[in-house]
């Protein structure tokens, strides 16, 4: 049939030839025109899961078009869907609890789901049918944590069954550590009881200075499995579960602007204090205290953000789009951490958010957005009472005088 175009109508199980550029079809062509619904593989769980993925992507496209306020938000929203899908496929679709591997959630240009640009995230999918042991080294990063979650509920959420950070891992003098994930206590260090189920581990590494800090390293193994042991082949049900997990993750992360404090858009430029209890331990760090706000400024405006620096292990501020995507963090100054921010002479920590660079060392770029999210992260003790930052909206031309006045007033 090369070089010819055929029009086909499917009516029930019959195939009707409506036209063919080169005349009547040959008899040998007819077997290729079997109605697609007769394909025996269509009933596979994996195929049905993939069709749900297709429908989800179409629905998310409509969500972006409905919620976008500008052309930039609409076009970047299309790209955000692709980036979230890519991350979800890497982490969930390719997860293999029988032969697990840590999957890096972020790339040099992909930071979605409100991720910290000054961090690295790894995720791994597990199953309580197997026991596991993690061996690694804590490196020298400002903060590293392991959030271990149990079996997922029908909602897709999962309870935390274990948590370790650079302190509680109790590494040896070389920085080496182990985590044992078993149904029965095997006597190993950092034991987590998985008898009631285990689904995943999320590792966060918060970095103050990438030039001087060394990332933590870690590997995982199935207990009792030899390196050359045969691993069972993937089944249709397992592939379907991976696709279903990809669907859930993609849908969840692309609708966070609707589900996580959407009311913040009604009160922009005002921070709220939150912690992992507000978000859920499966998506936020136990050690984290969050300050979350939406920003709203025009082209000729700026926001002066002011707070008091705390004596904590780590902090960071990041600017995100409406879709909770870290804004162009590779090429623009859209984030700051404790290692590159300057404290003013009066002891205050100030940032200036605007469309482009402003005359303050802690300037932040909106990435071309008039609206979006601002996220402060503090890593410290849970009882830490971090002050809520204040935000002052002003004309961009007023920033130098406002800074001078506020510093002098202290």
N, C-alpha and C positions, 0 to 999 in steps of 0.2 A: 504493500500500500504506500510505499515511498513516492512522494510527488503528487499525491492525490488528497483531497479534503473530503471527508464524509460527514453528513449530518445524520444523527441517530436519535430516535425517540424511544424511550423505554416505557412500555405500557404493561403493567403486571410483569409477567415473565417473558413477554414477547419483545422482540427487537424489530423495530420498523425503520427501514432505510428511507430517509426523506430526500436524499440527493447525493450525488457523487459526481465530482467534476469530470471524471473520465468515463462516465457512463455507468452501466449496471455493475453491482459488485460481483465478484467471482465467488463461486461456491466455497472456495478455500478460505475466504475472508470471514464467513459467518461464525465459526467457533470463537473468534476473538471478540465477538459482540455479545457475549453472554452478559446478562444483567448483573450489575455489581452486587446486588443483594443475594445472589446465589453463590457468592464466594464463600467457601467453607470456613475461611479464617476470620470472617467478619464477626463471629460470635466470641472470638478470643477476648479475654478480659483486658489484655494489653491494647487491643484495637479500640475497644469501647472507652478505655481510659484516655487514649490519644484523642478520640473524638471529643471527649469532655474538655481536654486541653485546648483543642481548636475553638470550641464554643466559649471557653473562658477568655481566650485572647481577644475574640471579637467583642465580648462584653466589656473587657478592660479598655479597649479602644474607645468604646462609647462612653465609658466612665471618664476618661481623660477629656474627651471632647465636651462632655457636659460640665466638667468642673474647671477646666482651664479658663483663665481670665484674660490671657494674652496669646498672641500667635506663638511667642517663644515658649510659653508653657505647654501649648498644644503640641508643637513639634518636638520639644524635649521630652514630653510625656510619651510620645511614640517610641523614642529611643530608650526611655526608662523602662518601658515594657520589655524591650529586647534585653536590656541589661539584667533586669530582674529574672527574666526567663533563663538567661544564660547562667546566672548564679544558681538558680534553683535546680537547673539541670545538672550542673557540676556537683552540687552538694547532695541533692536528694535523688535525682534520676539515676546518677551513676553510683550511688551508695551500694555497698556490697557487704553486709554484716558477716558473711562467711569468710571474706578476705578483705577486712576493712582497711581504709586508707583515710588520712586527713586531707580534706579538700579545702583549698584556700578560697574563701568567699569573695575576697576583693582582689582587684588588679590595679595596675597603675592608673587606670582611668575609670574603674568601676567601683563606686562606693554607694550602695543603695541601702534602703531600710534604716536610714538615720545612722549609718556607721560613722565612726570617728576616723577622719582622714589621717590622724597621727596614731594609727593602730593597725594591727594585722589580725585577721579573724580566720580561724580554721574550724571546720565542722566535720563530724563523722557520724554516720548512721550505724547503729548496733542493734543486736537482737539478743534477748536473754537466753536463747537456746545455747549460746556459746558463752564461755568465760574469757575474759581478756585481761591483759596486763599492759600498762603503758610505762615506758622507760624514757627518760629525757633529762635535759639540763635546763635550769631556769634562766641561763644567760645573765644579762645585766640590765634588762629593760626595767622601766619604772614600775610596771605592774604586769603580772601575768596571772590568769585565772582559768580554772576548768569548771564549767557548769555542766553537771551530769543530770540528765533528765530520765524519768521513768517512762512507762508505756503511755502512749498518746490516747487521749479521750476521743470521742466521736467529733468533738469540736476541732481537733487538731492540736490542741494545747497539751502540754505535758508537765507533770509536777517535777520539782527538783528533788533528787535523791542523794546528791552529793555535791560538795563545792570545796575547791582548794584554790589558794592563791600562793604567791611567792613566799609568804610567811608560813602558812599552815602545811605546805608540802613537806616541810622539814628536810630540805635538801642537805646532802653531806657537804664536806669541806670543798669539794670540787663543783658543787652545784647540781649534782646528780640526784634524781628522785625516781620513785616508782608509784604507780597507782594500780591497785588490784580491784578488778571489777568481776566479782564472782558470786555465785549463788550461795556458797558456803565459805566461811572465813578460812582462808588458806594460810593465815599467819603472816602474810606479807604486809608491808607498810601501806598506809593510806587505803584501807579496805573499804569498799562500797558494796553493800548488799544488793544484788540485782535479782534476788529471787522473785520479787514482785514485778519485775520487768525493767527494761532499759531500752531507750530509743535513740539517744544521741548524746554527743558532747560538743559544747561550744567553747572554744579557747579564744580568749582575748589577750592581746599583747598591746599595752599602751606604751608609746615611745615618746620620750621627751626630746632626745637628740639622736637622730638616726646616724649621725656621723660618729658618735662615741659609744652608743649602746649596742649590745649584742643580743639578737633575738634568741628567745628560748627555742630549743629543739626537742622533738619528741617523736616516738614511734609506737605503734601498737601491734600486738600479736595475739592470736588466738591461743589460749592456754592448751598445751598438750599437742599442738599441731607442729609437725616437723616441716622444715622449709620445702621439701620436695613432696609433701603430701598432696594427693589429688583433692581437688575442690569440686563439690557437686556443681553440675551445670545449672545455669539460671532457668527458672520455670516461668511459664506465662504469668502465673499469679505474682511472682516476685517482680517481674518487669512492670506489671500493672501497678503494683504498690509504689514502685519508683516514680512512675508517671503521675499517679494520684498524688504523691507527695509533692511533686513538681507543681501540679495544679494548685494545691493548697497554698504552698509557699508563694507562688507568683501572685495569686489572688490576694493573699493576706498583705503582702508587702506593697502591692500597688494600690491598696485601698486604706493604707495607714492614715492618710490625711483625713479620711472619713471616720475612722474608728478610734484614733488616739487623740483625744481632746480637740475635736474640730471646733469647739467653742472658742478656742484661742484666736481664731480669725475674727471673731466678733469683738475682741478686746486686744488689738495688736499693740506691740511695743510694751508688753508687760509680762514679766517672768513669773512662773509658778514653780514651787518647789515640789519635787517628786523623788521617789526612790523605787527600788525593784518591786516593792509591794504594790505599787500603783500600776506597773507595767506587767508584772509576772516574771518570775525568776527564769523562765525559759527564753525570754528575749532581752532581759536586762541583767546587768552585773550586780551581784549581791553587795559588793563593796561600793557601788556607785550611788552618788547623790546627784540627781539631775535638776537642772533649771531649764525649763522649756518655755519658749515664747514664739509668737509669730512676729515678723517685722513687716512694716508698711512704710515706704518712703517714695517720694517722687524723684524725678531725675535731678532736681536742684536741691534736694534735701539730704540730711545725714542724721544718724542716730549716735548720740553720745551715751555709751554704756559704762556704768561705773559700779565697782564693787570693792570689797576688802579682800586681799589675798589671804588664803588660809594656809596654815602649816599642815599640808596634806601630802600624801605620796605622789599625787598626780592631779592635774586639772587640764582642761582643754575647752575651748569654745569653737564651734563650727557653724557655718551657714549652710542651710539646706534649701532646696527648691520645694515647691508645694508637694512634690512627689516624694519627699524625704530622701532626696538624692543629694549627696554632698556636692556642692557646686564647684565644678571645674577646678578641683583642688590641686591638680598637677601643675597648672600654668598660672593660677591666680592665687592671691593671698586671701583665701576664704576660711582660714582656720588659724588658731594660735594655741600654743601650749605653754606650760610653765618654763620651758627652756628657751623660748624665743620672745617672750613678752617682757616689756619694760614696766616697772613700777614707777609711778610719778614721785617727785620729791616729797610730796605730802603723804606718801604711804598708800595711796589709792591705786587700784588697778583700773585703767580706763582703756576702752576700745572705741574706735570711730568707724561705723559702718556706712558706706556710701557706694555710689556707682563709680568705682575707681579709687585711686590713691588720694589720701588726705594728709595734711601736715601733722601727723602724730605717729610715733613709731609702732603703735599697735593698731594700725589701720586695717580694715577688713573690706573686702569687695563683695558686692551682692551678686556678682556674676551676671548682671543685666536684668535681675528680677526686681520688681517693685514690691513683691510679697513673697514670703517664704517662712522658714523656721530658723530659729536660733537655739542651739543646744549647748548648755554648759554641763560638763561632767567633772565631778570631784570624786576622787578615790581616797577614802579615809575610813575612819571608824563610823559605824552606822549612827551613833548618837551625835555626830558632828552637826552643829547648827550653823550651816553656811548662810550668810546673809543673802537675801534676794537682791540681785543687781537692780539698780535703777536705770531707766532709759529716758532720755530727753530727745525729743524730735525737734529739729531746727533746720534753718536754711544752711546749705553747705558753706556759704560765705561767712556764716556766723561762727563756725567751728573754732578758728584760732582764738577769737576773743572769749568765747565760752570756756575753752580750756584754761586760758590764762586766769580768768576770773575765779573758776572753781578751785584751781590749785592755790591761788593766792588767798582764798577764803579759808583754807585749812591751816 
